[in-house]
Amino acid sequence: MRRFYLLVSILTASVIFSPALPWRGALRAQEKAAPPANVAASPIFGVTVPKGYRSWQIVAPSQRDDKDEIRVILGNAIALKAYRSNRVPFPDGSILAKLAWKRAKSAEFDNTFVPGEPQRVEFMVKNSRKYAATGGWGFGRFVNGVPADESQHRTCFPCHLANVKNHDFVFTRYAP
């Protein structure tokens, strides 16, 4: 009987402490993904780069000829739900990400452009109370993971106010 309990104890310990178990890997990944203590935040708004934003779903692509850029706009689950139900204003917790690249001519296909040199990543974070003075939105512009300076952030809301006030200050329309 002692051998049985000894065998059960050894098996239990090996299962609990096994590095091959999926939940142990998930815990390790979570520990690695923990934000560093010195996360850079945008001036004025305090917006940081959200974890996992590159896994968000696409809202729409866009192109801006005056800047010679290709862009893709992503949204978190809250923003996508609002887009899909045509809900404006967006609910608090909505986050939009804009990834921008210089337009580059494709080497493989004539008359085609592809993303070239990365330019920046921008975020809009909806929090009606915290950002009441800017239509409920906080803005963050990052170049190589570093927030742009305050003067650049001061241009965000005036542009959105002048052009898309009637769409909750959001330029991008959902591309189903």
N, C-alpha and C positions, 0 to 999 in steps of 0.2 A: 504494500500500500504506500509506503514511503517513496518508493521508486516512482509510482504513479504521480504523486504530488510534486516530486522533484521534476519529473518530465513536464508536467503541466506548467510549473513555475518557469522553467527554462523556455518553453515554447511561448508563453505569454510575454516574457521579457524580450524575446527575440522579435516578436511582432510589434510590440510597443516601440522598441528602439531601432527598428529596421529603417535604414535610409531609403529603401525602395518603396515605401508606402506613399501613395499619392498625397495624403494630407500632410505628411512631413515635408514633401517638396513644396506644397502650397504655402506652408508656414515659412519655409526658407525664402521663397519668392517674395512673400509679403514683407519679410524683414529686409530684404534687399531693396524693395520698392519704397521703404519708409523715407519720407522727405528729409533732406539734410537740414540741419539747424539754420543754415544761412541761405534759405531759398530767396532768390531775388524777386522782388515785387515791383510792379510798375509804379512810377511816381504818381502822385495825386490820388489814384484809385486803389492801390495796394493789390492789384490783380497779379496772381502767380500763374505759372504754366500748370494746367491741370494734369494730374497723373493719367496716363492712358489715353490722352486725347487722340492719338493717331489711330486708335481702334474705333473711334466714333464713326457713325454712318455719314455718308455724303448728303448734304442738303442740295448743293448745286455746284457746277463748275462756273468759272467766269474768266473773262479776258479783259484786260485794260490796255488799250492801244497806246494811250499817252505815256504809260510807264513800261510798255513792251513786256507785259507780264501775263503769265497764266496763273490762275488761282483756283483753289478748291476750298469750299466752305463746308465744314463739318459741324455736326450738332450732337450734344449729349442727348440722352434718352428723353429728358424733359422737353427740350427744344424740338426734337423730332416729333414727339406726340402732339405738340402745339401746331407744328407745321402741317402734319397729316390731318388734323381736325380743323384747319384754317382758323386757329385761335389767335387772335390779336386783341389785346396786348399779350405778349408772352408771359407765362407764369414765372414767378421767382424761382430761381434754381436753374433756369435755362442758361446754357453756355454755348456760344458759337465760336468756332475757331476758323481763321482764314490763313491758309498756307499759300505763300506767293513765291514764284520762281520767275527768273528772266526767261523769256521765250527764246528757244533755241531751234534752229532749223534741224530737222531730222536727217540723219546721215543715211537712213535706210529708205526713206520714202519722200519723193519730191513734193513740194507744196504743202508740207506738213510741219507743224511745230510741236515741240515736246518741251517738258520742263527742263530748264537749264540750271544755272546757278541759283541756289536758294537765296531769297531776299530777306524774308522775315516771316514770323508767325504772329498773328494778332488774335485777341480774344475779346469777346463781349460777355459780361457776366450780369445776369438780371438779379437785382436785389432792390426792390422798390423803396425800402426805407433807407438803406445805406447810401444808395446813389440817387436819391430823390431829386437833387439839383441837376442831374444829367439824364432825365427821363427814365430813371430806374436802372440805367446801365452803367457798369464800370468797364473801363477799357484797359487793355494791356497790349503793348507792342514790343516784341522781342526779336533781336537780331543775334543769331548764334547763342541763344539762351540768355542773353543779357537784355534787360529792359532798356528801351530807348529813353532819351532824356525827357525832362518835363515839358520842354517846348513842343516836342512832337506829340506828346499826350494831350496837350492843350488844343490841338487841332482836331481831335477825334469827334467830340460831341458837336461842335459848331457845324461840321460837315454833315453829320447825320441829321441835325436839326434843320438845316437848310434844304436837304434833299428828300428825306424820308420820314418826316414828322408824322404823317398819316399812316405809317406802317410800323408803328412802335419803334421808330428810329432804326429799323433794320433794312438794309438794301436788298439782301438776298431773298428771292422767292424760291419756294420749294420746286425742285425738278423731279417729279415722280418717276 
